[in-house]
Each structure stands twice: as structure tokens, then as C-alpha cells.
Amino acid sequence: MLNDIAAYFADNGNTYLGYVWQHISLSFEALVIALIIALPLGYFSYEKPFVRQLSTLLTQGLRVIPSLGILFILIPYLARSRSRSKKSN
């Protein structure tokens, strides 16, 4: 197995390093964008209670989105299993 890995990197090492560099640059860009948004928002939230409340409500609402995505993915499976249980009665 280690020989296979070594052979892969011998053949595709430059491609792999390109993908690693692409990943690092995209991650750094996302970090910079997040800092540009978060630092002023944090400062204004500290200074103004209304901004603090609004940003807290907004971020708490955004936390729900991944759960809703999973729910929408599971709806067809849950509906199918429920219809099967009704047929067996």
C-alpha cells in the first residue's frame, strides 16, 4: 500500500501540490472575508445594544440552516417508510 502511495505521488505530485495550494488559498480568502465582516460587526455590537441583538438573532437563525438541509434530504425517506407502515396495517 505504501508503494502505491509513493507511486501515485511520483506520478501526480505536481497536481496534488496544486490542489493543496488551491485549498490553502481558498481557505485564506474565506478567513479574510470573515474577518472583514466579523471585526466591524463585533465592534458595533459592543457599542450598540440594538446591533448586538440583531446580530445575535441573525446568527442564531443561520445556525438552523444545516438542520433544515438534512430534514429536506430525509423527507422522501421518511414519507416512504410511513407509507409502507400504513400498507402493512
Backbone bond lengths (Angstrom), bond angles and torsions (degrees), N, CA, C in turn:
res aa  C-N    CA-C-N  psi(-1)  N-CA   C-N-CA  omega(-1)  CA-C   N-CA-C  phi
1 M - - - 1.441 - - 1.534 110.47 -
2 L 1.303 117.21 -42.21 1.459 119.65 178.13 1.518 111.72 -64.52
3 N 1.328 115.75 -33.46 1.472 119.01 176.39 1.529 111.44 -65.49
4 D 1.335 116.29 -37.54 1.467 120.36 177.47 1.530 110.81 -64.68
5 I 1.323 115.79 -41.24 1.463 119.97 179.32 1.522 109.98 -65.34
6 A 1.306 116.84 -44.29 1.460 120.58 179.15 1.527 110.77 -63.21
7 A 1.321 117.33 -39.79 1.466 120.80 178.71 1.523 110.97 -66.44
8 Y 1.326 116.72 -38.87 1.461 120.17 178.51 1.523 110.71 -62.27
9 F 1.338 116.45 -46.79 1.462 119.20 -179.35 1.526 112.07 -69.83
10 A 1.315 117.29 -28.21 1.465 119.29 175.73 1.532 110.34 -67.07
11 D 1.334 116.15 -37.11 1.461 120.29 -179.51 1.532 113.02 -83.05
12 N 1.324 116.72 -37.27 1.466 121.08 -171.06 1.524 113.40 -121.48
13 G 1.304 117.88 25.66 1.459 120.76 -176.07 1.518 113.75 -62.08
14 N 1.336 116.90 -41.97 1.465 119.58 -179.66 1.527 111.85 -67.20
15 T 1.315 116.45 -38.81 1.464 120.19 177.61 1.522 110.32 -63.70
16 Y 1.324 115.96 -43.76 1.461 120.88 179.28 1.519 111.03 -61.23
17 L 1.332 117.29 -45.91 1.460 120.49 179.56 1.524 111.18 -64.56
18 G 1.314 117.29 -34.00 1.467 120.36 175.16 1.520 111.59 -63.21
19 Y 1.328 116.76 -42.23 1.460 120.75 177.80 1.527 111.22 -66.69
20 V 1.328 116.70 -39.04 1.470 119.70 177.95 1.525 109.76 -63.45
21 W 1.337 117.32 -45.33 1.458 120.48 178.88 1.532 111.20 -62.80
22 Q 1.329 117.15 -39.67 1.458 120.82 177.82 1.528 110.45 -62.43
23 H 1.316 116.71 -42.14 1.462 121.07 179.06 1.528 111.00 -63.59
24 I 1.322 116.69 -44.82 1.466 120.46 -179.31 1.529 110.44 -64.54
25 S 1.330 117.69 -42.41 1.469 119.89 -178.64 1.527 111.29 -67.91
26 L 1.329 118.51 -39.94 1.463 120.72 176.90 1.525 111.50 -65.15
27 S 1.321 116.54 -39.92 1.461 120.10 177.90 1.521 111.11 -65.11
28 F 1.320 117.35 -40.41 1.457 121.08 179.02 1.531 110.65 -66.34
29 E 1.328 117.55 -41.19 1.461 120.80 177.66 1.526 110.87 -62.16
30 A 1.326 117.58 -41.55 1.463 120.70 178.14 1.524 110.70 -64.72
31 L 1.323 116.93 -37.80 1.461 120.67 177.86 1.523 111.50 -65.10
32 V 1.319 117.19 -41.85 1.466 121.07 179.38 1.533 110.24 -65.01
33 I 1.313 117.39 -43.53 1.466 120.69 178.27 1.526 110.60 -62.31
34 A 1.327 116.73 -42.33 1.458 120.52 178.77 1.527 111.22 -63.11
35 L 1.322 117.14 -40.62 1.466 120.09 177.98 1.517 112.01 -66.54
36 I 1.326 116.82 -38.79 1.464 120.21 178.56 1.529 110.71 -62.51
37 I 1.309 116.71 -35.23 1.467 120.32 179.06 1.533 110.72 -81.49
38 A 1.324 117.44 -44.33 1.460 121.38 -169.10 1.523 113.74 -75.23
39 L 1.311 118.58 -39.09 1.463 119.22 -176.43 1.530 112.86 -65.18
40 P 1.325 119.72 -50.43 1.469 117.30 176.16 1.531 113.02 -63.93
41 L 1.336 116.41 -38.11 1.456 119.32 178.92 1.527 111.08 -63.49
42 G 1.318 116.87 -39.99 1.460 120.40 177.20 1.514 112.30 -64.59
43 Y 1.320 116.48 -40.40 1.460 120.11 179.07 1.531 110.84 -65.82
44 F 1.341 116.72 -47.40 1.461 119.65 179.80 1.527 111.44 -66.49
45 S 1.320 117.74 -31.80 1.463 120.62 176.47 1.518 110.92 -67.39
46 Y 1.308 116.80 -33.33 1.461 120.91 177.84 1.523 110.53 -70.29
47 E 1.320 116.15 -38.24 1.464 121.01 -175.88 1.530 112.97 -81.06
48 K 1.317 117.95 -36.82 1.465 121.05 -172.26 1.530 110.37 -123.09
49 P 1.340 117.01 118.62 1.476 120.24 -179.11 1.533 113.18 -60.89
50 F 1.334 117.78 -33.14 1.468 119.54 179.81 1.524 110.84 -64.16
51 V 1.322 117.07 -43.26 1.466 120.82 178.75 1.520 109.75 -65.44
52 R 1.325 117.32 -37.82 1.468 121.25 177.56 1.516 110.61 -60.37
53 Q 1.336 115.97 -47.02 1.460 119.64 -179.11 1.530 111.04 -66.05
54 L 1.320 116.87 -42.58 1.462 120.61 -179.80 1.526 111.90 -64.23
55 S 1.338 116.82 -44.33 1.466 119.25 -179.65 1.521 111.30 -67.92
56 T 1.328 117.39 -35.18 1.468 120.10 177.20 1.526 110.73 -65.26
57 L 1.321 116.66 -45.11 1.467 119.85 178.74 1.526 111.61 -62.93
58 L 1.323 116.51 -41.76 1.457 120.63 -179.85 1.530 111.49 -64.16
59 T 1.320 117.23 -46.47 1.464 119.35 -178.61 1.529 111.81 -69.03
60 Q 1.328 117.59 -34.52 1.462 118.96 176.52 1.527 110.75 -67.37
61 G 1.331 116.64 -34.98 1.459 119.59 176.35 1.514 112.04 -67.65
62 L 1.331 116.94 -36.40 1.469 120.10 179.50 1.523 112.36 -70.09
63 R 1.320 117.10 -23.27 1.472 119.70 178.63 1.522 111.97 -66.95
64 V 1.316 117.73 -20.17 1.467 122.29 -177.53 1.525 111.69 -78.03
65 I 1.318 118.20 -24.55 1.465 121.88 -171.26 1.530 113.53 -57.21
66 P 1.354 121.27 -46.23 1.473 118.08 178.54 1.524 113.24 -61.30
67 S 1.323 117.73 -36.23 1.465 120.23 178.04 1.518 111.01 -65.40
68 L 1.325 117.25 -39.10 1.459 120.04 177.67 1.521 111.14 -65.37
69 G 1.319 116.90 -36.64 1.459 120.25 177.75 1.523 111.58 -61.56
70 I 1.317 116.38 -43.75 1.471 120.30 178.39 1.525 110.22 -65.22
71 L 1.329 115.89 -39.88 1.460 119.31 178.60 1.527 111.39 -61.48
72 F 1.334 117.22 -44.22 1.465 120.06 -180.00 1.521 111.11 -66.39
73 I 1.321 117.95 -32.30 1.461 120.29 176.82 1.526 110.42 -69.15
74 L 1.322 117.46 -35.94 1.462 121.13 -176.20 1.526 114.49 -83.10
75 I 1.318 118.77 -16.64 1.468 121.05 -176.16 1.532 112.91 -54.92
76 P 1.334 120.30 -46.53 1.475 117.77 179.66 1.535 112.83 -61.93
77 Y 1.310 117.59 -36.72 1.463 120.29 -179.75 1.526 111.32 -70.99
78 L 1.326 116.22 -40.66 1.461 119.24 178.71 1.525 111.12 -67.03
79 A 1.318 117.83 -39.77 1.463 121.28 179.08 1.527 110.65 -65.72
80 R 1.326 116.58 -39.93 1.463 120.35 179.77 1.525 110.39 -64.97
81 S 1.318 118.13 -43.93 1.464 119.93 -178.87 1.529 110.46 -69.16
82 R 1.315 117.68 -32.68 1.455 119.97 178.70 1.531 110.55 -69.38
83 S 1.327 117.70 -39.22 1.465 120.06 179.43 1.537 110.34 -68.39
84 R 1.300 116.96 -33.60 1.471 119.63 177.09 1.522 110.91 -67.00
85 S 1.347 117.21 -38.00 1.453 119.35 -179.27 1.526 110.76 -69.66
86 K 1.327 117.93 -31.61 1.468 120.38 176.68 1.527 111.07 -69.23
87 K 1.332 117.74 -35.76 1.461 121.24 -179.94 1.520 112.13 -68.19
88 S 1.351 115.94 -30.03 1.464 118.09 -177.21 1.526 111.49 -77.76
89 N 1.333 118.35 -15.59 1.487 120.68 179.25 1.462 110.74 -77.65
